[in-house]
Amino acid sequence: MIEKNDTWVLMNKPQHKKVIGVKWVYRTKLNIDDYINKYKAILVVKGYAQVFRFYFLKTFVPVARLDTIIMVLALLAYKG
C-alpha cells in the first residue's frame, strides 16, 4: 500500500550522512471481552538519534485537543 499510495520515495544515502535506525513495535489489540481483535505492527524511527539542521530543518505536527478548540470558539463567540 505504501508504494501504491506514493507515500515515500526511495533514495540513495548521501556519502557524508549517517543512517538513522528504525524499530518495529508490535501490539495486540483486544476486544472488550479480552479476545484478540487484531495484531498491529508499526515501524518507528529512533528520533533521538537525529540532529537539528543536520537531518532536518523544520518539524510540524498539527495536534489540537477538542477542549482547546471548544474554548477558542467559545471565546470568539463571547467577544463577537
Phi and psi restraints in degrees (range 20) as a CNS / XPLOR table:
assign (resid 1 and name C) (resid 2 and name N)
       (resid 2 and name CA) (resid 2 and name C) 1.0 -62.6 20.0 2
assign (resid 2 and name N) (resid 2 and name CA)
       (resid 2 and name C) (resid 3 and name N) 1.0 -43.9 20.0 2
assign (resid 2 and name C) (resid 3 and name N)
       (resid 3 and name CA) (resid 3 and name C) 1.0 -68.6 20.0 2
assign (resid 3 and name N) (resid 3 and name CA)
       (resid 3 and name C) (resid 4 and name N) 1.0 -39.8 20.0 2
assign (resid 3 and name C) (resid 4 and name N)
       (resid 4 and name CA) (resid 4 and name C) 1.0 -64.8 20.0 2
assign (resid 4 and name N) (resid 4 and name CA)
       (resid 4 and name C) (resid 5 and name N) 1.0 -39.6 20.0 2
assign (resid 4 and name C) (resid 5 and name N)
       (resid 5 and name CA) (resid 5 and name C) 1.0 -85.4 20.0 2
assign (resid 5 and name N) (resid 5 and name CA)
       (resid 5 and name C) (resid 6 and name N) 1.0 1.7 20.0 2
assign (resid 5 and name C) (resid 6 and name N)
       (resid 6 and name CA) (resid 6 and name C) 1.0 56.1 20.0 2
assign (resid 6 and name N) (resid 6 and name CA)
       (resid 6 and name C) (resid 7 and name N) 1.0 45.8 20.0 2
assign (resid 6 and name C) (resid 7 and name N)
       (resid 7 and name CA) (resid 7 and name C) 1.0 -74.3 20.0 2
assign (resid 7 and name N) (resid 7 and name CA)
       (resid 7 and name C) (resid 8 and name N) 1.0 -34.1 20.0 2
assign (resid 7 and name C) (resid 8 and name N)
       (resid 8 and name CA) (resid 8 and name C) 1.0 -141.3 20.0 2
assign (resid 8 and name N) (resid 8 and name CA)
       (resid 8 and name C) (resid 9 and name N) 1.0 167.6 20.0 2
assign (resid 8 and name C) (resid 9 and name N)
       (resid 9 and name CA) (resid 9 and name C) 1.0 -123.2 20.0 2
assign (resid 9 and name N) (resid 9 and name CA)
       (resid 9 and name C) (resid 10 and name N) 1.0 125.9 20.0 2
assign (resid 9 and name C) (resid 10 and name N)
       (resid 10 and name CA) (resid 10 and name C) 1.0 -79.2 20.0 2
assign (resid 10 and name N) (resid 10 and name CA)
       (resid 10 and name C) (resid 11 and name N) 1.0 126.5 20.0 2
assign (resid 10 and name C) (resid 11 and name N)
       (resid 11 and name CA) (resid 11 and name C) 1.0 -129.4 20.0 2
assign (resid 11 and name N) (resid 11 and name CA)
       (resid 11 and name C) (resid 12 and name N) 1.0 161.0 20.0 2
assign (resid 11 and name C) (resid 12 and name N)
       (resid 12 and name CA) (resid 12 and name C) 1.0 -78.6 20.0 2
assign (resid 12 and name N) (resid 12 and name CA)
       (resid 12 and name C) (resid 13 and name N) 1.0 148.0 20.0 2
assign (resid 12 and name C) (resid 13 and name N)
       (resid 13 and name CA) (resid 13 and name C) 1.0 -77.0 20.0 2
assign (resid 13 and name N) (resid 13 and name CA)
       (resid 13 and name C) (resid 14 and name N) 1.0 130.6 20.0 2
assign (resid 13 and name C) (resid 14 and name N)
       (resid 14 and name CA) (resid 14 and name C) 1.0 -63.2 20.0 2
assign (resid 14 and name N) (resid 14 and name CA)
       (resid 14 and name C) (resid 15 and name N) 1.0 149.5 20.0 2
assign (resid 14 and name C) (resid 15 and name N)
       (resid 15 and name CA) (resid 15 and name C) 1.0 -61.7 20.0 2
assign (resid 15 and name N) (resid 15 and name CA)
       (resid 15 and name C) (resid 16 and name N) 1.0 -37.4 20.0 2
assign (resid 15 and name C) (resid 16 and name N)
       (resid 16 and name CA) (resid 16 and name C) 1.0 -92.2 20.0 2
assign (resid 16 and name N) (resid 16 and name CA)
       (resid 16 and name C) (resid 17 and name N) 1.0 5.8 20.0 2
assign (resid 16 and name C) (resid 17 and name N)
       (resid 17 and name CA) (resid 17 and name C) 1.0 -104.3 20.0 2
assign (resid 17 and name N) (resid 17 and name CA)
       (resid 17 and name C) (resid 18 and name N) 1.0 149.0 20.0 2
assign (resid 17 and name C) (resid 18 and name N)
       (resid 18 and name CA) (resid 18 and name C) 1.0 -98.1 20.0 2
assign (resid 18 and name N) (resid 18 and name CA)
       (resid 18 and name C) (resid 19 and name N) 1.0 141.3 20.0 2
assign (resid 18 and name C) (resid 19 and name N)
       (resid 19 and name CA) (resid 19 and name C) 1.0 -77.2 20.0 2
assign (resid 19 and name N) (resid 19 and name CA)
       (resid 19 and name C) (resid 20 and name N) 1.0 134.3 20.0 2
assign (resid 19 and name C) (resid 20 and name N)
       (resid 20 and name CA) (resid 20 and name C) 1.0 -88.3 20.0 2
assign (resid 20 and name N) (resid 20 and name CA)
       (resid 20 and name C) (resid 21 and name N) 1.0 134.6 20.0 2
assign (resid 20 and name C) (resid 21 and name N)
       (resid 21 and name CA) (resid 21 and name C) 1.0 -75.3 20.0 2
assign (resid 21 and name N) (resid 21 and name CA)
       (resid 21 and name C) (resid 22 and name N) 1.0 160.7 20.0 2
assign (resid 21 and name C) (resid 22 and name N)
       (resid 22 and name CA) (resid 22 and name C) 1.0 -127.6 20.0 2
assign (resid 22 and name N) (resid 22 and name CA)
       (resid 22 and name C) (resid 23 and name N) 1.0 165.9 20.0 2
assign (resid 22 and name C) (resid 23 and name N)
       (resid 23 and name CA) (resid 23 and name C) 1.0 -146.0 20.0 2
assign (resid 23 and name N) (resid 23 and name CA)
       (resid 23 and name C) (resid 24 and name N) 1.0 138.5 20.0 2
assign (resid 23 and name C) (resid 24 and name N)
       (resid 24 and name CA) (resid 24 and name C) 1.0 -87.6 20.0 2
assign (resid 24 and name N) (resid 24 and name CA)
       (resid 24 and name C) (resid 25 and name N) 1.0 133.5 20.0 2
assign (resid 24 and name C) (resid 25 and name N)
       (resid 25 and name CA) (resid 25 and name C) 1.0 -115.6 20.0 2
assign (resid 25 and name N) (resid 25 and name CA)
       (resid 25 and name C) (resid 26 and name N) 1.0 120.3 20.0 2
assign (resid 25 and name C) (resid 26 and name N)
       (resid 26 and name CA) (resid 26 and name C) 1.0 -105.0 20.0 2
assign (resid 26 and name N) (resid 26 and name CA)
       (resid 26 and name C) (resid 27 and name N) 1.0 139.1 20.0 2
assign (resid 26 and name C) (resid 27 and name N)
       (resid 27 and name CA) (resid 27 and name C) 1.0 -142.2 20.0 2
assign (resid 27 and name N) (resid 27 and name CA)
       (resid 27 and name C) (resid 28 and name N) 1.0 143.8 20.0 2
assign (resid 27 and name C) (resid 28 and name N)
       (resid 28 and name CA) (resid 28 and name C) 1.0 -109.2 20.0 2
assign (resid 28 and name N) (resid 28 and name CA)
       (resid 28 and name C) (resid 29 and name N) 1.0 120.1 20.0 2
assign (resid 28 and name C) (resid 29 and name N)
       (resid 29 and name CA) (resid 29 and name C) 1.0 -90.3 20.0 2
assign (resid 29 and name N) (resid 29 and name CA)
       (resid 29 and name C) (resid 30 and name N) 1.0 132.7 20.0 2
assign (resid 29 and name C) (resid 30 and name N)
       (resid 30 and name CA) (resid 30 and name C) 1.0 -111.9 20.0 2
assign (resid 30 and name N) (resid 30 and name CA)
       (resid 30 and name C) (resid 31 and name N) 1.0 152.4 20.0 2
assign (resid 30 and name C) (resid 31 and name N)
       (resid 31 and name CA) (resid 31 and name C) 1.0 -76.3 20.0 2
assign (resid 31 and name N) (resid 31 and name CA)
       (resid 31 and name C) (resid 32 and name N) 1.0 177.5 20.0 2
assign (resid 31 and name C) (resid 32 and name N)
       (resid 32 and name CA) (resid 32 and name C) 1.0 -61.1 20.0 2
assign (resid 32 and name N) (resid 32 and name CA)
       (resid 32 and name C) (resid 33 and name N) 1.0 -35.8 20.0 2
assign (resid 32 and name C) (resid 33 and name N)
       (resid 33 and name CA) (resid 33 and name C) 1.0 -89.7 20.0 2
assign (resid 33 and name N) (resid 33 and name CA)
       (resid 33 and name C) (resid 34 and name N) 1.0 22.5 20.0 2
assign (resid 33 and name C) (resid 34 and name N)
       (resid 34 and name CA) (resid 34 and name C) 1.0 63.0 20.0 2
assign (resid 34 and name N) (resid 34 and name CA)
       (resid 34 and name C) (resid 35 and name N) 1.0 24.7 20.0 2
assign (resid 34 and name C) (resid 35 and name N)
       (resid 35 and name CA) (resid 35 and name C) 1.0 -94.3 20.0 2
assign (resid 35 and name N) (resid 35 and name CA)
       (resid 35 and name C) (resid 36 and name N) 1.0 149.4 20.0 2
assign (resid 35 and name C) (resid 36 and name N)
       (resid 36 and name CA) (resid 36 and name C) 1.0 -67.7 20.0 2
assign (resid 36 and name N) (resid 36 and name CA)
       (resid 36 and name C) (resid 37 and name N) 1.0 124.1 20.0 2
assign (resid 36 and name C) (resid 37 and name N)
       (resid 37 and name CA) (resid 37 and name C) 1.0 -91.2 20.0 2
assign (resid 37 and name N) (resid 37 and name CA)
       (resid 37 and name C) (resid 38 and name N) 1.0 -50.9 20.0 2
assign (resid 37 and name C) (resid 38 and name N)
       (resid 38 and name CA) (resid 38 and name C) 1.0 -163.1 20.0 2
assign (resid 38 and name N) (resid 38 and name CA)
       (resid 38 and name C) (resid 39 and name N) 1.0 163.2 20.0 2
assign (resid 38 and name C) (resid 39 and name N)
       (resid 39 and name CA) (resid 39 and name C) 1.0 -106.1 20.0 2
assign (resid 39 and name N) (resid 39 and name CA)
       (resid 39 and name C) (resid 40 and name N) 1.0 136.8 20.0 2
assign (resid 39 and name C) (resid 40 and name N)
       (resid 40 and name CA) (resid 40 and name C) 1.0 -123.0 20.0 2
assign (resid 40 and name N) (resid 40 and name CA)
       (resid 40 and name C) (resid 41 and name N) 1.0 142.5 20.0 2
assign (resid 40 and name C) (resid 41 and name N)
       (resid 41 and name CA) (resid 41 and name C) 1.0 -130.1 20.0 2
assign (resid 41 and name N) (resid 41 and name CA)
       (resid 41 and name C) (resid 42 and name N) 1.0 130.0 20.0 2
assign (resid 41 and name C) (resid 42 and name N)
       (resid 42 and name CA) (resid 42 and name C) 1.0 -127.0 20.0 2
assign (resid 42 and name N) (resid 42 and name CA)
       (resid 42 and name C) (resid 43 and name N) 1.0 132.1 20.0 2
assign (resid 42 and name C) (resid 43 and name N)
       (resid 43 and name CA) (resid 43 and name C) 1.0 -95.2 20.0 2
assign (resid 43 and name N) (resid 43 and name CA)
       (resid 43 and name C) (resid 44 and name N) 1.0 118.1 20.0 2
assign (resid 43 and name C) (resid 44 and name N)
       (resid 44 and name CA) (resid 44 and name C) 1.0 -119.0 20.0 2
assign (resid 44 and name N) (resid 44 and name CA)
       (resid 44 and name C) (resid 45 and name N) 1.0 148.6 20.0 2
assign (resid 44 and name C) (resid 45 and name N)
       (resid 45 and name CA) (resid 45 and name C) 1.0 -90.8 20.0 2
assign (resid 45 and name N) (resid 45 and name CA)
       (resid 45 and name C) (resid 46 and name N) 1.0 144.8 20.0 2
assign (resid 45 and name C) (resid 46 and name N)
       (resid 46 and name CA) (resid 46 and name C) 1.0 -80.0 20.0 2
assign (resid 46 and name N) (resid 46 and name CA)
       (resid 46 and name C) (resid 47 and name N) 1.0 83.1 20.0 2
assign (resid 46 and name C) (resid 47 and name N)
       (resid 47 and name CA) (resid 47 and name C) 1.0 -64.0 20.0 2
assign (resid 47 and name N) (resid 47 and name CA)
       (resid 47 and name C) (resid 48 and name N) 1.0 -22.4 20.0 2
assign (resid 47 and name C) (resid 48 and name N)
       (resid 48 and name CA) (resid 48 and name C) 1.0 -66.1 20.0 2
assign (resid 48 and name N) (resid 48 and name CA)
       (resid 48 and name C) (resid 49 and name N) 1.0 -14.8 20.0 2
assign (resid 48 and name C) (resid 49 and name N)
       (resid 49 and name CA) (resid 49 and name C) 1.0 -87.3 20.0 2
assign (resid 49 and name N) (resid 49 and name CA)
       (resid 49 and name C) (resid 50 and name N) 1.0 -5.7 20.0 2
assign (resid 49 and name C) (resid 50 and name N)
       (resid 50 and name CA) (resid 50 and name C) 1.0 -82.0 20.0 2
assign (resid 50 and name N) (resid 50 and name CA)
       (resid 50 and name C) (resid 51 and name N) 1.0 148.9 20.0 2
assign (resid 50 and name C) (resid 51 and name N)
       (resid 51 and name CA) (resid 51 and name C) 1.0 -119.5 20.0 2
assign (resid 51 and name N) (resid 51 and name CA)
       (resid 51 and name C) (resid 52 and name N) 1.0 127.6 20.0 2
assign (resid 51 and name C) (resid 52 and name N)
       (resid 52 and name CA) (resid 52 and name C) 1.0 -60.2 20.0 2
assign (resid 52 and name N) (resid 52 and name CA)
       (resid 52 and name C) (resid 53 and name N) 1.0 140.4 20.0 2
assign (resid 52 and name C) (resid 53 and name N)
       (resid 53 and name CA) (resid 53 and name C) 1.0 70.4 20.0 2
assign (resid 53 and name N) (resid 53 and name CA)
       (resid 53 and name C) (resid 54 and name N) 1.0 -6.9 20.0 2
assign (resid 53 and name C) (resid 54 and name N)
       (resid 54 and name CA) (resid 54 and name C) 1.0 -102.0 20.0 2
assign (resid 54 and name N) (resid 54 and name CA)
       (resid 54 and name C) (resid 55 and name N) 1.0 -47.1 20.0 2
assign (resid 54 and name C) (resid 55 and name N)
       (resid 55 and name CA) (resid 55 and name C) 1.0 -99.8 20.0 2
assign (resid 55 and name N) (resid 55 and name CA)
       (resid 55 and name C) (resid 56 and name N) 1.0 -27.5 20.0 2
assign (resid 55 and name C) (resid 56 and name N)
       (resid 56 and name CA) (resid 56 and name C) 1.0 -150.9 20.0 2
assign (resid 56 and name N) (resid 56 and name CA)
       (resid 56 and name C) (resid 57 and name N) 1.0 158.7 20.0 2
assign (resid 56 and name C) (resid 57 and name N)
       (resid 57 and name CA) (resid 57 and name C) 1.0 -112.9 20.0 2
assign (resid 57 and name N) (resid 57 and name CA)
       (resid 57 and name C) (resid 58 and name N) 1.0 -32.7 20.0 2
assign (resid 57 and name C) (resid 58 and name N)
       (resid 58 and name CA) (resid 58 and name C) 1.0 -135.1 20.0 2
assign (resid 58 and name N) (resid 58 and name CA)
       (resid 58 and name C) (resid 59 and name N) 1.0 150.6 20.0 2
assign (resid 58 and name C) (resid 59 and name N)
       (resid 59 and name CA) (resid 59 and name C) 1.0 -131.9 20.0 2
assign (resid 59 and name N) (resid 59 and name CA)
       (resid 59 and name C) (resid 60 and name N) 1.0 144.7 20.0 2
assign (resid 59 and name C) (resid 60 and name N)
       (resid 60 and name CA) (resid 60 and name C) 1.0 -151.0 20.0 2
assign (resid 60 and name N) (resid 60 and name CA)
       (resid 60 and name C) (resid 61 and name N) 1.0 124.2 20.0 2
assign (resid 60 and name C) (resid 61 and name N)
       (resid 61 and name CA) (resid 61 and name C) 1.0 -130.5 20.0 2
assign (resid 61 and name N) (resid 61 and name CA)
       (resid 61 and name C) (resid 62 and name N) 1.0 107.9 20.0 2
assign (resid 61 and name C) (resid 62 and name N)
       (resid 62 and name CA) (resid 62 and name C) 1.0 -78.5 20.0 2
assign (resid 62 and name N) (resid 62 and name CA)
       (resid 62 and name C) (resid 63 and name N) 1.0 97.6 20.0 2
assign (resid 62 and name C) (resid 63 and name N)
       (resid 63 and name CA) (resid 63 and name C) 1.0 -126.4 20.0 2
assign (resid 63 and name N) (resid 63 and name CA)
       (resid 63 and name C) (resid 64 and name N) 1.0 129.9 20.0 2
assign (resid 63 and name C) (resid 64 and name N)
       (resid 64 and name CA) (resid 64 and name C) 1.0 -143.6 20.0 2
assign (resid 64 and name N) (resid 64 and name CA)
       (resid 64 and name C) (resid 65 and name N) 1.0 135.1 20.0 2
assign (resid 64 and name C) (resid 65 and name N)
       (resid 65 and name CA) (resid 65 and name C) 1.0 -83.5 20.0 2
assign (resid 65 and name N) (resid 65 and name CA)
       (resid 65 and name C) (resid 66 and name N) 1.0 148.4 20.0 2
assign (resid 65 and name C) (resid 66 and name N)
       (resid 66 and name CA) (resid 66 and name C) 1.0 -62.0 20.0 2
assign (resid 66 and name N) (resid 66 and name CA)
       (resid 66 and name C) (resid 67 and name N) 1.0 -36.6 20.0 2
assign (resid 66 and name C) (resid 67 and name N)
       (resid 67 and name CA) (resid 67 and name C) 1.0 -59.4 20.0 2
assign (resid 67 and name N) (resid 67 and name CA)
       (resid 67 and name C) (resid 68 and name N) 1.0 -40.9 20.0 2
assign (resid 67 and name C) (resid 68 and name N)
       (resid 68 and name CA) (resid 68 and name C) 1.0 -67.1 20.0 2
assign (resid 68 and name N) (resid 68 and name CA)
       (resid 68 and name C) (resid 69 and name N) 1.0 -43.2 20.0 2
assign (resid 68 and name C) (resid 69 and name N)
       (resid 69 and name CA) (resid 69 and name C) 1.0 -62.4 20.0 2
assign (resid 69 and name N) (resid 69 and name CA)
       (resid 69 and name C) (resid 70 and name N) 1.0 -43.8 20.0 2
assign (resid 69 and name C) (resid 70 and name N)
       (resid 70 and name CA) (resid 70 and name C) 1.0 -63.1 20.0 2
assign (resid 70 and name N) (resid 70 and name CA)
       (resid 70 and name C) (resid 71 and name N) 1.0 -41.1 20.0 2
assign (resid 70 and name C) (resid 71 and name N)
       (resid 71 and name CA) (resid 71 and name C) 1.0 -63.7 20.0 2
assign (resid 71 and name N) (resid 71 and name CA)
       (resid 71 and name C) (resid 72 and name N) 1.0 -43.5 20.0 2
assign (resid 71 and name C) (resid 72 and name N)
       (resid 72 and name CA) (resid 72 and name C) 1.0 -64.3 20.0 2
assign (resid 72 and name N) (resid 72 and name CA)
       (resid 72 and name C) (resid 73 and name N) 1.0 -42.4 20.0 2
assign (resid 72 and name C) (resid 73 and name N)
       (resid 73 and name CA) (resid 73 and name C) 1.0 -64.6 20.0 2
assign (resid 73 and name N) (resid 73 and name CA)
       (resid 73 and name C) (resid 74 and name N) 1.0 -38.6 20.0 2
assign (resid 73 and name C) (resid 74 and name N)
       (resid 74 and name CA) (resid 74 and name C) 1.0 -65.7 20.0 2
assign (resid 74 and name N) (resid 74 and name CA)
       (resid 74 and name C) (resid 75 and name N) 1.0 -41.2 20.0 2
assign (resid 74 and name C) (resid 75 and name N)
       (resid 75 and name CA) (resid 75 and name C) 1.0 -64.1 20.0 2
assign (resid 75 and name N) (resid 75 and name CA)
       (resid 75 and name C) (resid 76 and name N) 1.0 -40.6 20.0 2
assign (resid 75 and name C) (resid 76 and name N)
       (resid 76 and name CA) (resid 76 and name C) 1.0 -65.6 20.0 2
assign (resid 76 and name N) (resid 76 and name CA)
       (resid 76 and name C) (resid 77 and name N) 1.0 -38.4 20.0 2
assign (resid 76 and name C) (resid 77 and name N)
       (resid 77 and name CA) (resid 77 and name C) 1.0 -68.8 20.0 2
assign (resid 77 and name N) (resid 77 and name CA)
       (resid 77 and name C) (resid 78 and name N) 1.0 -36.0 20.0 2
assign (resid 77 and name C) (resid 78 and name N)
       (resid 78 and name CA) (resid 78 and name C) 1.0 -69.4 20.0 2
assign (resid 78 and name N) (resid 78 and name CA)
       (resid 78 and name C) (resid 79 and name N) 1.0 -39.4 20.0 2
assign (resid 78 and name C) (resid 79 and name N)
       (resid 79 and name CA) (resid 79 and name C) 1.0 -78.5 20.0 2
assign (resid 79 and name N) (resid 79 and name CA)
       (resid 79 and name C) (resid 80 and name N) 1.0 -22.2 20.0 2
